[in-house]
Amino acid sequence: MERKTLGLILAIIPLIAVIGALVIAFALTGDVQTMVLETGPDEVISGYLTGFTGAGGDMFTVSGYSLSDDRGTLLLKVMVSNPIDYPLIISSMSYMSEFNGKPVTIKLDSPVEVMPESTAEIILTGDLASLGQLTGIPKMPNEPNPSDIISEVSFAGIILKNNGGVQ
Amino acid sequence: MTEEKTAKEWDFSKCNWPGVVAGILLLALPFTGGWWKMHVGSGAFEVALSPFSTEILMFGKMVMSPLLFWLNIAFTILMIIFGILLLVGSLAFANKKYRVTADALVKINSRKPLYLIVIFTIGLTIVSWYMGQTLLISGFSGDFPVLLGEGSVTMVSTGFTILVPISLGLSTSYWIGLLAAIIAVIAGFYQKKINPAEE
């Protein structure tokens, strides 16, 4: 075989292979978008975001306040529901409230993981030591408004910060 | 007597050794895994891409790209063909009887792997730039790296700020591919050196 012929054949083969791959992929899928990628990453991330925003205030349900035995810590039980099919890590959660008429920060002490599409109970605490000796029946804070809660949750390394504007 | 004659015909000291090394590396190349890796978050979106394989995982679920699947098969077959031809050409140069064909095989195939790497790298640069643009159009803002590097994009939506860390990088397989391509090019030059009469 002549060198030119061999060169020509070896130059045409890749071209035929690439065109063949394109034709087969298109023939099997029928449209260009599905041929390239069935689902785009932006659609998936937006889908998860919609899961959160759709859940809105329903993600956090307050069970009620109580005081620790030594009356030095305010405890708030919150039921957290994970609306997505991926583990949800709550890194931080806090809000400002009033206890006995004095401001107190109520926050999550350590990160919590909520399993996919399930609900978990978390406890937020408020340190009352700086408020002095408690006497009589203390006036418990009102239930927090979801829009007052500042939180940071993450799933699969994607971080969602709620800056207090969830409706 | 015939065996002696055959042994004399094959003088392996005259082989194109860079071509032999490049041929072996090219044959192994399709099986070394992804060349370019993209991580979005930690497990949210993972891509490992090479001309010969594609692995896309979205939240742990495999996503299929029929186009890339068939292109991968095409490039795997092509690379095996070019690897074999380069290897055969480089070894066949040891026999005077096959030198003309061997010379042609080495010279024709020596630059093709480098072309593939260059096209792949340019293609990836365009794809990663396009991905960044797509995210910007989707409402994200921030810094999406092109080809290599780390960055993050953010989106603000109804009280939420979503922060997506992104990392792009080339794997060891890419550098093995580049090394094989460079050795193949060297084999082409070496061929000219050991067989100047064919110029």
Interface residues (C-beta under 8 A of the other chain):
Chain A: M1 R3 L6 G7 L10 I13 P14 A17 V18 G20 A21 L22 I24 A25 L28 T29 T34 M35 V36 L37 E38 T39 G40 P41 D42 V44 I45 S46 L49 F52 T53 D85 Y86 S147 F155 A156 G157 I158 I159 L160 K161 N162 N163 G164 G165 V166 Q167
Chain B: H39 V40 G41 S42 G43 A44 F45 I56 M58 F59 V63 M64 S65 P66 L67 F69 W70 L71 I73 A74 F75 I77 L78 I81 F82 L85 V100 T101 A104 L105 I108 N109 K112 M131 T134 L135 S138 F140 M155 S157 T158 G159 F160 T161 I162 L163 V164 P165
